[in-house]
Amino acid sequence: MGGGVTEVTSKKHWDDCLSKAASRAVVVDFTATWCGPCRMIGPVFHSLSQKYTNLIFLKVDVDAVADVAAECKVRAMPTFQVYVQGQKVEEIVGANSAALEAAVVKYDATSSPFVGQGRKLSDAAPVPEQAPSGADSKGEFPGVDKSAPTTTLQIRLADGHRLTGTFNCTHTVADIHRYIRSERPGCADKQLMSAYPPKPLTDMSATLEQAGLLNAAIIQKP
């Protein structure tokens, strides 16, 4: 269901879409045929669906599928909602294209249609050949203390590769760079940014907690 907008036709269809999304974020446009602002922002929503294909984009006509709109507590049109693993995590009321795109970018950074085979950095196996652009890898920073608080970072690299790494909350921004260097040497030493709100990560000594990066999405600049 990536790369386009799927129109929800019934409550069962809605439930199926959320269930099949798995770890992918679902962006929903609650609209109505008589709503002028809905018609104005509709092409923007469609364009985003073509660009951010890691996400699932749904359209719900509040008159045709009124039970879904009622369940989702939609009170105005257009309303955009984002769901992750069946739970609503964000809502935008009104034809605010900037806020809509910001939400899409935010959840695209952590949404993935791929299910990759994980490996730990401590594994003795030889380093594999460079994975194709867009593939996923999972691992953990060497020396992670499982008895201390941990956090998971989603890292989108400049080459399109995605890393999912486990760190302690006391690890630093510099440790993120070391992790990338271990996993993808060809992508080392590029600037990192928090995904939302976008902010360069320049303080190498800041802990993940101090930098506000607990369970965060991080983007590597090209």
Buried (B, 14 or more C-beta within 10 A) or exposed (E): BBEEBBEBEEBEBBBEBBEEBEEBBBBBBBBBEEBEBBBEBBEBBBEBBEEBBBBBBBBBBBEBBEEBBEEBEBEEBBBBBBBBEEEEBBBBBBBBBEBBBBBBBBBBBBBBBEEBEEBEBEEEEEEEEEBEEEBBBBBBBEEBEEEEEBBBBBBBBBBEBBBBBBBBBBBBBEBBBBBBEBBBEEBBEEEBBBBBEEEEBEEEEBBBBEBEBBEBBBBBEE
